[in-house]
Amino acid sequence: MPPGLRGRGFPLRNRTDATLRIFRAMLKFRNNISMHFKEYATMNIGNEDQERIFALQARFCGIFSNVARLKILALLAKGELCVGDIAGELDLSMSAVSQHLAVMKDRRAVAQRREGQNVYYRVRNRKFLRGSLLIREGILEELEKSGRILGSAHQD
């Protein structure tokens, strides 16, 4: 269950119910984010700097182009985890998880801290999670408009 819905009196009867509740939770972000898009359009940054920032943004967004990295990001939204915990949750090898985390760390999406022999990872900036959720929200809205709201989510 998504962290924002846990313990709020939301009994989940099936995946359809869960999908709708996730959708509603994501819609709340729209009101908070709309002002940021206005700022985005009117940023007072020179053209050269704009080009560099767009290049960094494009490189960063590569983390969203892989399903495993999106799942890792979603897990880290709950708090910091070590490679073994992530591998166990996602049924991936520790090597695969480490490689994905290396990409995410290189692009500064995640940070790490060492405790003994364990290395714990966390999302570096909560805005990265909001960005991912906004993309999901847009996808769900478009699917809903076309009447194709995740057919597999309707099945148990």
Wavefront OBJ file of the C-alpha trace (Angstrom):
o trace
v 0.000 0.000 0.000
v 1.374 3.475 -0.795
v 2.819 5.183 2.270
v 0.431 8.143 2.064
v -2.640 5.893 2.309
v -1.496 3.546 5.064
v -3.439 3.831 8.311
v -6.007 6.339 7.081
v -9.067 4.123 7.128
v -8.762 3.024 3.515
v -9.697 -0.656 3.314
v -8.437 -2.001 0.022
v -10.887 -4.508 -1.355
v -9.128 -5.129 -4.636
v -6.536 -3.694 -6.973
v -9.098 -1.474 -8.673
v -9.787 0.198 -5.340
v -6.042 0.584 -4.747
v -5.516 2.087 -8.206
v -8.276 4.639 -7.684
v -6.952 5.632 -4.276
v -3.438 6.036 -5.624
v -4.873 8.128 -8.449
v -6.732 10.366 -5.984
v -3.628 10.792 -3.829
v -1.602 11.792 -6.867
v -4.232 14.354 -7.912
v -3.546 16.260 -4.699
v -0.058 16.977 -6.023
v -1.465 18.852 -9.022
v -2.618 21.851 -6.982
v 0.689 22.110 -5.146
v 2.778 21.779 -8.284
v 0.970 24.091 -10.708
v 2.690 27.184 -9.336
v 6.089 25.572 -9.958
v 5.341 25.267 -13.675
v 4.647 29.001 -13.823
v 8.046 29.632 -12.216
v 9.630 27.160 -14.645
v 8.387 29.109 -17.641
v 9.691 32.409 -16.283
v 13.069 31.339 -14.861
v 15.545 34.187 -15.034
v 18.526 32.180 -16.283
v 20.792 32.971 -19.222
v 20.587 30.907 -22.431
v 23.918 29.125 -21.875
v 22.917 28.142 -18.371
v 19.490 27.061 -19.647
v 21.186 24.732 -22.145
v 23.382 23.203 -19.430
v 20.411 22.725 -17.125
v 18.343 21.098 -19.875
v 21.258 18.754 -20.632
v 21.563 17.835 -16.939
v 17.803 17.341 -16.716
v 17.771 15.075 -19.782
v 20.618 12.996 -18.351
v 18.922 12.814 -14.953
v 15.608 11.730 -16.479
v 17.349 8.626 -17.794
v 16.732 7.094 -14.385
v 13.018 7.123 -15.228
v 13.605 5.087 -18.393
v 14.082 1.781 -16.586
v 11.349 -0.143 -14.755
v 13.737 -1.495 -12.122
v 15.012 2.003 -11.311
v 11.457 3.294 -10.994
v 10.678 0.458 -8.591
v 13.833 1.221 -6.602
v 12.833 4.876 -6.421
v 9.373 3.879 -5.177
v 10.884 1.652 -2.492
v 13.273 4.372 -1.367
v 10.306 6.727 -1.004
v 9.515 4.786 2.170
v 12.980 5.397 3.613
v 16.548 4.311 3.263
v 17.350 0.701 2.427
v 20.418 -1.383 1.769
v 21.071 -3.265 -1.479
v 20.043 -6.615 0.007
v 16.680 -5.278 1.169
v 15.966 -3.736 -2.228
v 17.032 -6.922 -4.038
v 14.746 -9.002 -1.831
v 11.747 -6.723 -2.305
v 12.118 -6.580 -6.090
v 13.306 -10.146 -6.647
v 16.446 -8.909 -8.410
v 20.050 -9.941 -7.927
v 22.155 -7.789 -5.627
v 24.461 -7.160 -8.574
v 21.611 -5.794 -10.713
v 20.381 -3.577 -7.885
v 23.915 -2.293 -7.269
v 24.296 -1.393 -10.938
v 20.989 0.491 -10.959
v 21.894 2.305 -7.754
v 25.268 3.262 -9.255
v 23.470 4.927 -12.180
v 21.085 6.675 -9.804
v 23.956 7.790 -7.574
v 25.950 9.047 -10.572
v 22.984 11.204 -11.572
v 22.607 12.376 -7.963
v 19.136 10.910 -7.520
v 20.186 8.872 -4.487
v 22.674 9.333 -1.681
v 24.366 6.660 0.367
v 25.731 6.222 3.854
v 27.857 3.413 5.186
v 27.131 1.677 8.459
v 29.627 -1.093 9.125
v 29.599 -3.317 6.062
v 26.165 -2.148 4.932
v 25.572 0.731 2.553
v 22.186 2.407 2.881
v 20.581 4.385 0.067
v 17.998 7.144 0.201
v 16.416 9.560 -2.258
v 18.563 12.688 -2.303
v 15.709 15.151 -2.828
v 11.994 14.505 -2.229
v 11.177 16.572 -5.332
v 12.525 13.712 -7.451
v 9.749 11.529 -6.031
v 7.152 14.199 -6.765
v 8.389 14.388 -10.357
v 8.006 10.649 -10.751
v 4.518 10.785 -9.236
v 3.501 13.627 -11.554
v 4.501 11.554 -14.555
v 2.459 8.623 -13.221
v -0.468 10.963 -12.586
v -0.361 12.196 -16.169
v -0.240 8.636 -17.486
v -3.206 7.605 -15.343
v -5.186 10.669 -16.440
v -4.566 9.898 -20.106
v -5.473 6.234 -19.609
v -8.644 7.271 -17.826
v -9.559 9.674 -20.643
v -9.169 6.908 -23.181
v -11.144 4.475 -20.989
v -8.189 2.141 -20.585
v -7.409 2.392 -16.891
v -4.927 -0.419 -16.473
v -6.876 -3.557 -17.317
v -4.446 -5.688 -15.313
v -5.178 -3.603 -12.198
v -8.797 -4.765 -12.294
v -7.756 -8.357 -11.756
v -6.824 -9.876 -8.403
l 1 2 3 4 5 6 7 8 9 10 11 12 13 14 15 16 17 18 19 20 21 22 23 24 25 26 27 28 29 30 31 32 33 34 35 36 37 38 39 40 41 42 43 44 45 46 47 48 49 50 51 52 53 54 55 56 57 58 59 60 61 62 63 64 65 66 67 68 69 70 71 72 73 74 75 76 77 78 79 80 81 82 83 84 85 86 87 88 89 90 91 92 93 94 95 96 97 98 99 100 101 102 103 104 105 106 107 108 109 110 111 112 113 114 115 116 117 118 119 120 121 122 123 124 125 126 127 128 129 130 131 132 133 134 135 136 137 138 139 140 141 142 143 144 145 146 147 148 149 150 151 152 153 154 155 156
